[in-house]
């Protein structure tokens, strides 16, 4: 497999993931961003934890979808993320869920 073939494969995978996101985003009420992943979820709980001079976040999500091109199953019943980095949680209004028909990176 050439580098060009690999790049085309990855581009096709990203496009398929974007299209899946576009199809499912209306099913969820929250967007959760961590340093490693992007999630859609219907229930989100963020707890700030401290110990040994450290502070971290424990994020629990129910009924979630994970933006990860390499995951074979992106829908998860329950997810728990522990991170020392920032966590962004936004509740989406249904009017905010207008997603373009094609991804911004195009083909």
C-alpha positions as CSV (number, residue, x, y, z in Angstrom):
1,X,0.0,0.0,0.0
2,X,1.5,3.3,-1.0
3,X,1.5,6.5,1.0
4,X,-1.1,7.9,-1.4
5,X,-3.4,4.9,-0.9
6,X,-3.1,5.2,2.8
7,X,-3.9,8.9,2.7
8,X,-7.0,8.2,0.5
9,X,-8.1,5.5,2.9
10,X,-7.8,7.8,5.9
11,X,-9.7,10.6,4.1
12,X,-12.5,8.2,3.2
13,X,-12.7,7.0,6.8
14,X,-12.9,10.6,8.1
15,X,-15.6,11.4,5.6
16,X,-17.6,8.4,6.6
17,X,-17.2,9.4,10.3
18,X,-18.4,12.9,9.6
19,X,-21.4,11.6,7.7
20,X,-22.2,9.3,10.7
21,X,-21.9,12.3,13.0
22,X,-24.2,14.4,10.8
23,X,-26.8,11.5,10.9
24,X,-26.7,11.0,14.7
25,X,-26.1,14.5,16.2
26,X,-29.8,15.2,16.5
27,X,-30.2,12.3,18.9
28,X,-28.0,13.9,21.6
29,X,-28.4,16.8,24.0
30,X,-24.7,17.4,25.0
31,X,-21.3,17.8,23.4
32,X,-18.3,16.8,25.5
33,X,-14.7,17.6,24.6
34,X,-11.7,16.3,26.4
35,X,-8.0,16.5,25.3
36,X,-8.3,13.1,23.6
37,X,-11.9,12.7,22.4
38,X,-15.1,14.3,21.3
39,X,-18.4,12.8,22.5
40,X,-22.1,13.3,22.0
41,X,-24.2,12.3,25.0
42,X,-27.6,12.6,26.6
43,X,-26.5,12.6,30.2
44,X,-23.2,14.1,31.5
45,X,-21.8,14.4,35.0
46,X,-18.5,16.1,35.7
47,X,-16.9,15.7,39.1
48,X,-13.8,17.6,40.2
49,X,-11.5,15.4,42.2
50,X,-8.4,16.3,44.2
51,X,-5.7,14.4,46.0
52,X,-1.9,14.5,46.6
53,X,-1.9,18.1,45.4
54,X,-3.4,17.1,42.0
55,X,-6.8,18.1,40.6
56,X,-8.5,16.0,37.9
57,X,-11.9,15.6,36.3
58,X,-14.1,12.5,36.3
59,X,-16.6,12.7,33.5
60,X,-19.4,10.1,33.3
61,X,-21.6,10.0,30.2
62,X,-24.7,7.8,29.4
63,X,-26.1,7.1,26.0
64,X,-23.1,8.4,24.2
65,X,-21.4,8.4,20.8
66,X,-17.6,8.7,20.4
67,X,-15.9,10.6,17.6
68,X,-13.1,8.1,16.8
69,X,-12.4,7.0,13.3
70,X,-10.8,3.7,14.4
71,X,-13.6,2.5,16.8
72,X,-15.7,-0.2,15.2
73,X,-18.6,0.6,17.6
74,X,-19.0,4.3,18.4
75,X,-22.3,4.1,20.4
76,X,-21.7,3.3,24.1
77,X,-24.2,2.9,26.9
78,X,-21.9,4.4,29.5
79,X,-18.5,6.0,29.3
80,X,-16.2,7.2,32.1
81,X,-13.3,9.5,31.4
82,X,-10.6,10.7,33.9
83,X,-8.5,13.6,32.8
84,X,-6.1,16.1,34.2
85,X,-6.8,18.5,31.3
86,X,-9.7,20.8,30.6
87,X,-13.2,19.4,29.9
88,X,-15.8,21.3,27.9
89,X,-19.4,20.4,28.2
90,X,-22.1,22.1,26.2
91,X,-25.9,21.5,26.2
92,X,-27.2,21.8,22.7
93,X,-30.4,23.6,21.8
94,X,-32.1,21.7,19.0
95,X,-31.8,24.8,16.7
96,X,-28.0,24.5,17.0
97,X,-28.0,21.1,15.4
98,X,-28.0,22.2,11.8
99,X,-25.1,20.4,10.4
100,X,-23.8,21.1,6.8
101,X,-24.5,18.3,4.3
102,X,-20.8,17.9,3.5
103,X,-17.8,18.2,5.8
104,X,-15.8,21.5,5.9
105,X,-12.6,19.6,4.7
106,X,-14.4,18.5,1.6
107,X,-13.2,16.0,-1.0
